[in-house]
Amino acid sequence: MQSQKRVVLACAVLSLVVGLNGCAWMSNTMSRAKERIVAMRDRITAKKQVEESAAAAPAQVAAATAGASADGMSHGHHVISGTGRPISNALGECVNTGFAGDEGHSGCGGAGNVAQAAAPVVETTPMAEQPIEKAEVPAPAPVAAAAPQATAQPSEELFPPATEPVSAPAPAAAAPTPQPQAAPAAAAAAPAVVEQPMPKPPVPTEQISLAADALFPFAKYNEASMLPAGKAKLKELASHIKSVGPGGLTRVAITGHADRIGRTDRKQLISERRAQTVRNYLVKLGVDPSLMSAAGKSDSEPVVTSCKGNKPTAKLKSCLAPNRRVDVAFFGDKDKLAHLR
């Protein structure tokens, strides 16, 4: 029996403990829900107040300004509501009226944190457009024709007589549009430039031709290959040149020539080298080198043009022999150079 009482008592205590815990939990839950509802209501109320204050700011600015002017009282430069408190925006800044003053209010954060109220826009009515009266311009008075005066007549050559009578000048209002003047007469053409003819090369006083076959073997041109008969001929020529008196010889032009057999570059080389070899040999024999020049003209100035054939046969070489030569031209006193012929 006692054991059953203990069990019943234990169950009752357990039920009481469980019930108290449940009530405490439910009470806490309801308290938190109530706090959330109150906080939400406060936020909604604050938001509505801010919106109403922002919408009524322009009208309250005007009312505050008018009230300050009417009763002579100044509330600083903040917009004051009907309850006597300054109107603030969502950031807690007071709305400024725009007038001078440095008086602050509690809750505005000082005069430096005051927001400027938007100035009302004043619409102006445009002025009616007035009609423009046209000024009457008086007609120009007719100009009488001036009587002709006796003046000296200009020369007929410069000013030919007019064929039509001169009419009276027209009024200034009816002056004709000036016409473009005619272009002046073209200037006289510049005299044509007369092309000067190219100066002709000076004609040598005396000239001799040395047969290349007598100086060099066929297709040869250096001093080592020079023939004995050619050397003897050049020694004789050097002796004659040195015998010319002072002032008798001014220049000696040595020109080598080749025939048409062979390549173009080869023919030019042979003609130049033969002329240079002859000059160098005359210098060795005592002729003044400053008087002499050497050049080659390949086969551009042939003496014989009737030879036929293109193969370098003995017959063709013999026919073209006069074209293989070295010309020596002398410039100076004709009488002193006559013995060089």
C-alpha positions as CSV (number, residue, x, y, z in Angstrom):
1,M,0.0,0.0,0.0
2,Q,2.8,2.4,0.9
3,S,4.6,1.5,-2.3
4,Q,1.5,2.5,-4.4
5,K,1.4,5.9,-2.6
6,R,5.0,6.5,-3.3
7,V,4.4,5.7,-7.0
8,V,1.3,8.0,-7.1
9,L,3.2,10.7,-5.3
10,A,6.2,10.4,-7.7
11,C,3.9,10.6,-10.7
12,A,2.2,13.7,-9.3
13,V,5.6,15.4,-8.7
14,L,6.7,14.5,-12.2
15,S,3.5,15.8,-13.7
16,L,3.9,19.0,-11.8
17,V,7.5,19.5,-12.9
18,V,6.6,18.8,-16.5
19,G,3.6,21.2,-16.4
20,L,5.7,24.0,-14.9
21,N,8.4,23.6,-17.5
22,G,5.7,23.7,-20.3
23,C,4.2,26.8,-18.9
24,A,7.5,28.5,-18.6
25,W,8.4,27.7,-22.2
26,M,5.0,28.9,-23.5
27,S,5.3,32.1,-21.5
28,N,8.8,32.8,-23.0
29,T,7.5,32.1,-26.5
30,M,4.6,34.5,-26.1
31,S,6.9,37.2,-24.7
32,R,9.2,37.0,-27.7
33,A,6.3,37.1,-30.1
34,K,4.9,40.2,-28.4
35,E,8.3,42.0,-28.5
36,R,8.5,41.3,-32.3
37,I,5.0,42.7,-32.9
38,V,5.8,45.8,-30.9
39,A,9.1,46.4,-32.8
40,M,7.4,46.0,-36.1
41,R,4.7,48.4,-35.1
42,D,7.2,51.0,-34.0
43,R,9.1,50.7,-37.4
44,I,5.9,51.1,-39.4
45,T,4.9,54.2,-37.3
46,A,8.3,55.8,-37.7
47,K,8.2,55.2,-41.4
48,K,4.8,56.8,-41.8
49,Q,6.0,59.9,-39.8
50,V,9.0,60.3,-42.0
51,E,6.9,60.1,-45.1
52,E,4.4,62.6,-43.8
53,S,7.1,65.0,-42.7
54,A,8.8,64.9,-46.1
55,A,5.5,65.5,-47.9
56,A,4.6,68.4,-45.7
57,A,8.1,70.0,-45.7
58,P,7.6,72.6,-48.5
59,A,4.2,73.8,-47.0
60,Q,5.7,74.0,-43.5
61,V,8.7,75.9,-44.8
62,A,6.4,78.6,-46.2
63,A,4.2,78.6,-43.0
64,A,7.2,78.9,-40.7
65,T,8.7,81.7,-42.8
66,A,5.3,83.6,-42.8
67,G,4.9,83.0,-39.1
68,A,8.3,84.4,-38.3
69,S,7.6,87.4,-40.4
70,A,4.2,88.0,-38.8
71,D,5.0,87.7,-35.1
72,G,8.6,88.9,-35.3
73,M,9.8,85.7,-33.7
74,S,12.6,83.6,-35.1
75,H,13.0,79.9,-34.7
76,G,16.5,79.8,-36.2
77,H,16.8,78.2,-39.7
78,H,14.9,75.0,-39.0
79,V,11.4,74.2,-40.2
80,I,9.1,74.0,-37.1
81,S,5.9,71.9,-37.0
82,G,2.6,72.9,-35.4
83,T,3.7,71.3,-32.1
84,G,6.8,73.6,-31.9
85,R,9.3,70.8,-32.7
86,P,11.7,70.9,-35.7
87,I,10.9,68.6,-38.7
88,S,13.6,66.1,-39.4
89,N,14.2,63.6,-42.3
90,A,14.8,59.9,-42.2
91,L,18.5,60.5,-41.2
92,G,17.6,62.6,-38.2
93,E,18.7,65.9,-39.9
94,C,16.5,69.0,-39.4
95,V,15.0,70.6,-42.5
96,N,16.5,74.1,-43.1
97,T,14.4,77.1,-44.1
98,G,17.3,78.7,-46.0
99,F,17.2,81.9,-43.9
100,A,20.1,83.2,-41.8
101,G,20.5,82.0,-38.3
102,D,22.6,79.6,-36.2
103,E,20.2,78.6,-33.5
104,G,20.1,74.9,-32.9
105,H,17.4,72.5,-31.5
106,S,17.7,69.4,-29.5
107,G,17.7,66.3,-31.6
108,C,19.0,68.1,-34.7
109,G,22.7,67.3,-34.2
110,G,23.8,70.9,-34.4
111,A,23.5,73.5,-37.0
112,G,26.2,71.8,-39.2
113,N,24.0,68.7,-39.8
114,V,20.8,70.5,-41.0
115,A,19.4,69.6,-44.4
116,Q,18.4,72.4,-46.8
117,A,14.8,72.5,-47.7
118,A,14.0,72.7,-51.4
119,A,13.1,76.2,-52.5
120,P,9.7,76.5,-54.1
121,V,9.6,76.9,-57.8
122,V,8.0,80.2,-58.9
123,E,6.4,80.0,-62.3
124,T,6.4,83.2,-64.3
125,T,3.8,83.9,-66.9
126,P,5.5,84.8,-70.2
127,M,4.8,88.3,-71.5
128,A,2.5,88.6,-74.4
129,E,4.3,89.1,-77.7
130,Q,3.8,92.7,-78.9
131,P,3.3,93.2,-82.6
132,I,6.2,94.9,-84.3
133,E,5.2,98.0,-86.2
134,K,6.9,98.4,-89.5
135,A,8.5,101.8,-90.0
136,E,7.6,103.5,-93.2
137,V,10.6,104.3,-95.3
138,P,10.0,107.4,-97.4
139,A,10.5,107.0,-101.1
140,P,13.7,108.5,-102.4
141,A,13.3,111.9,-104.0
142,P,13.9,111.9,-107.8
143,V,17.4,113.0,-108.7
144,A,17.5,115.6,-111.4
145,A,19.9,115.0,-114.2
146,A,23.0,117.2,-113.9
147,A,23.6,119.7,-116.7
148,P,26.6,118.8,-118.7
149,Q,29.6,120.8,-118.0
150,A,32.4,121.8,-120.3
151,T,35.4,119.7,-119.4
152,A,38.5,118.8,-121.1
153,Q,38.0,115.8,-123.4
154,P,40.3,112.8,-122.7
155,S,42.5,111.3,-125.4
156,E,40.6,109.1,-127.8
157,E,43.2,106.5,-127.8
158,L,42.7,105.8,-124.1
159,F,39.0,106.5,-123.8
160,P,37.0,105.9,-127.0
161,P,33.8,108.0,-127.4
162,A,30.6,106.5,-126.0
163,T,28.1,105.3,-128.6
164,E,25.1,105.5,-126.2
165,P,23.8,108.5,-124.2
166,V,24.5,108.5,-120.5
167,S,21.3,108.1,-118.4
168,A,20.6,109.7,-115.1
169,P,21.9,107.8,-112.0
170,A,19.3,105.5,-110.5
171,P,18.1,105.9,-106.9
172,A,20.3,104.3,-104.2
173,A,17.4,101.9,-103.2
174,A,17.3,100.5,-106.7
175,A,21.1,100.2,-107.2
176,P,21.8,97.1,-109.3
177,T,23.8,94.3,-107.9
178,P,27.5,94.8,-108.8
179,Q,28.6,92.4,-111.5
180,P,31.9,90.6,-111.3
181,Q,34.6,92.3,-113.1
182,A,36.1,90.7,-116.1
183,A,39.4,89.0,-115.6
184,P,42.3,91.0,-116.6
185,A,44.0,90.2,-119.9
186,A,46.5,87.4,-119.6
187,A,50.0,88.5,-119.2
188,A,52.3,88.2,-122.2
189,A,53.6,84.7,-122.5
190,A,57.1,84.3,-121.2
191,P,59.7,83.9,-123.9
192,A,60.3,80.3,-124.9
193,V,63.4,78.8,-123.4
194,V,65.8,78.1,-126.2
195,E,67.6,74.9,-125.5
196,Q,71.3,75.3,-125.9
197,P,72.9,72.7,-128.0
198,M,75.3,70.3,-126.2
199,P,78.8,71.5,-126.6
200,K,80.7,69.4,-129.1
201,P,83.9,67.7,-127.9
202,P,86.9,69.6,-128.8
203,V,88.5,68.6,-132.1
204,P,92.0,67.2,-131.5
205,T,94.8,69.1,-133.2
206,E,96.5,65.9,-134.3
207,Q,95.4,62.2,-134.0
208,I,97.1,58.8,-134.8
209,S,95.8,55.3,-134.7
210,L,97.9,52.4,-133.5
211,A,96.8,49.0,-134.7
212,A,96.0,46.8,-131.8
213,D,97.3,43.7,-133.6
214,A,100.7,45.4,-133.7
215,L,100.6,46.1,-130.0
216,F,98.9,43.0,-128.5
217,P,98.0,39.4,-129.6
218,F,94.3,38.8,-130.3
219,A,92.1,39.3,-127.1
220,K,95.2,40.3,-125.0
221,Y,95.7,43.7,-123.3
222,N,98.3,43.7,-120.5
223,E,101.9,44.8,-120.7
224,A,103.3,41.4,-120.2
225,S,101.7,40.2,-123.5
226,M,102.6,43.3,-125.5
227,L,104.4,42.6,-128.8
228,P,108.0,43.8,-129.4
229,A,106.9,45.8,-132.4
230,G,104.3,47.5,-130.3
231,K,106.8,48.5,-127.6
232,A,109.1,49.9,-130.3
233,K,106.2,52.0,-131.7
234,L,105.4,53.4,-128.3
235,K,109.0,54.3,-127.7
236,E,109.0,56.3,-130.9
237,L,105.8,58.0,-129.9
238,A,107.1,58.9,-126.5
239,S,110.2,60.5,-128.1
240,H,108.0,62.7,-130.3
241,I,105.8,63.8,-127.4
242,K,108.7,64.8,-125.3
243,S,110.2,66.8,-128.2
244,V,107.2,69.2,-128.3
245,G,108.2,72.6,-127.0
246,P,106.8,74.2,-123.9
247,G,103.1,75.1,-124.2
248,G,102.7,73.2,-127.4
249,L,100.9,70.2,-125.9
250,T,97.9,70.6,-123.5
251,R,96.3,67.1,-123.4
252,V,96.7,63.6,-124.8
253,A,93.5,61.4,-125.0
254,I,94.2,57.6,-125.4
255,T,91.1,55.6,-126.4
256,G,90.9,51.8,-126.9
257,H,88.5,50.1,-129.4
258,A,87.5,46.5,-130.0
259,D,85.7,44.6,-132.8
260,R,82.2,43.0,-132.5
261,I,83.4,39.5,-131.7
262,G,82.7,38.4,-128.2
263,R,80.5,39.4,-125.2
264,T,79.7,43.0,-124.6
265,D,81.4,43.2,-121.1
266,R,84.5,41.4,-122.5
267,K,84.8,43.9,-125.4
268,Q,84.5,46.8,-123.0
269,L,87.1,45.4,-120.7
270,I,89.6,44.8,-123.5
271,S,89.2,48.3,-124.9
272,E,89.7,49.9,-121.5
273,R,92.7,47.8,-120.5
274,R,94.5,48.3,-123.8
275,A,94.2,52.1,-123.5
276,Q,95.4,52.0,-119.9
277,T,98.4,49.8,-120.7
278,V,99.5,52.2,-123.5
279,R,99.3,55.2,-121.1
280,N,101.2,53.4,-118.3
281,Y,103.9,52.4,-120.8
282,L,104.3,56.0,-122.0
283,V,104.6,57.1,-118.4
284,K,107.4,54.6,-117.9
285,L,109.1,56.2,-121.0
286,G,109.0,59.6,-119.4
287,V,105.8,61.3,-120.7
288,D,104.1,63.5,-118.1
289,P,101.1,61.5,-116.7
290,S,99.1,64.7,-115.9
291,L,98.7,65.3,-119.7
292,M,97.3,61.8,-120.5
293,S,93.9,60.2,-120.0
294,A,92.7,56.7,-120.9
295,A,89.2,55.4,-121.9
296,G,87.5,52.5,-123.7
297,K,84.6,52.5,-126.2
298,S,84.2,48.8,-126.9
299,D,82.9,48.4,-130.5
300,S,80.8,51.5,-130.6
301,E,82.9,53.3,-133.2
302,P,83.8,50.8,-135.8
303,V,85.9,51.8,-138.8
304,V,84.9,48.8,-141.0
305,T,81.2,47.7,-141.1
306,S,81.1,45.5,-144.2
307,C,82.4,42.3,-142.7
308,K,79.9,39.4,-142.7
309,G,79.6,36.5,-140.4
310,N,79.4,36.0,-136.6
311,K,81.8,33.1,-136.0
312,P,85.3,34.1,-135.0
313,T,87.0,32.7,-138.1
314,A,90.4,33.8,-139.3
315,K,88.7,35.5,-142.3
316,L,86.3,37.5,-140.0
317,K,89.2,38.5,-137.6
318,S,91.2,39.7,-140.6
319,C,88.3,41.7,-141.9
320,L,87.7,43.4,-138.5
321,A,91.3,44.1,-137.8
322,P,91.0,47.9,-138.4
323,N,88.4,48.1,-135.7
324,R,90.9,46.7,-133.1
325,R,92.9,49.8,-132.5
326,V,94.2,52.5,-130.0
327,D,93.6,56.1,-130.9
328,V,95.9,58.8,-129.6
329,A,94.6,62.4,-129.9
330,F,96.8,65.4,-129.3
331,F,95.5,68.9,-128.2
332,G,97.7,72.0,-128.4
333,D,99.6,74.2,-130.7
334,K,99.0,73.0,-134.3
335,D,102.4,74.1,-135.6
336,K,104.3,72.5,-132.7
337,L,102.3,69.2,-133.1
338,A,102.6,68.9,-136.9
339,H,105.5,66.4,-136.7
340,L,103.4,63.9,-134.7
341,R,101.4,62.9,-137.8
